[in-house]
Amino acid sequence: MKVLFVEGKYPEPLRALARRYPHPYRLLHRPEQALFLLEVWAFGPEMEAAALRLEGYRSWSFELLEEGRRDTVS
């Protein structure tokens, strides 16, 4: 599965991008840097192309290799 990240200073373009497509996403915020990060899973090539067209935003994608799990101690 591929994961797409799109980073920028304003959340609305990120929200608009995420809501145009049916892929699961999360929008993260780092207030101390005034930075927003959109994380999208299992996206298609159209969404990646749309992310690249967002002026003033950086985007990159990764292939998910594995997921971990935290064990809890009782």
C-alpha positions in Angstrom: 0.0 0.0 0.0 1.2 3.5 -0.8 1.0 6.4 1.6 0.9 10.0 0.4 2.0 13.0 2.5 1.3 16.6 1.6 2.7 19.4 3.8 1.8 23.1 3.9 0.9 26.2 6.0 -2.9 26.2 5.4 -5.3 23.4 6.1 -8.1 24.2 3.7 -6.4 23.2 0.5 -5.4 19.9 2.2 -9.0 19.3 3.3 -10.4 20.1 -0.1 -7.9 17.7 -1.7 -8.7 14.9 0.7 -12.4 15.3 0.4 -12.3 15.1 -3.4 -11.2 11.4 -3.2 -12.6 8.4 -1.4 -9.2 7.4 0.2 -8.8 7.3 4.0 -6.8 10.2 5.4 -5.6 12.1 8.5 -4.9 15.8 8.8 -2.2 16.6 11.3 -1.2 19.9 12.8 2.0 21.2 14.4 1.1 24.6 15.9 4.6 25.5 16.9 5.7 25.5 13.3 2.3 26.5 11.8 2.5 23.4 9.7 -0.2 21.0 8.5 0.4 17.5 7.1 -2.1 15.4 5.1 -1.6 11.7 5.3 -3.5 9.6 2.7 -3.5 5.8 2.4 -4.2 3.6 -0.7 -4.5 6.6 -3.0 -4.6 6.5 -6.8 -2.3 8.3 -9.3 -4.9 11.0 -9.9 -4.7 12.1 -6.2 -0.9 12.2 -6.3 -0.9 14.3 -9.5 -3.4 16.7 -7.8 -1.2 17.0 -4.8 1.8 17.9 -6.9 -0.2 20.7 -8.5 -0.9 22.4 -5.1 1.2 25.5 -5.2 3.3 26.2 -2.1 2.8 22.6 -0.8 5.3 19.8 -0.7 4.3 16.2 -1.3 5.9 12.8 -1.3 4.8 9.2 -1.2 6.1 6.0 0.3 5.4 2.3 -0.1 4.3 0.8 3.3 6.6 -2.1 4.1 5.3 -3.2 7.5 3.1 -2.1 10.4 4.1 -2.6 14.0 2.1 -3.1 17.1 2.8 -2.1 20.7 2.4 -4.8 23.2 1.0 -3.7 26.6 2.2 -5.1 29.8 -0.5 -5.9 32.4 
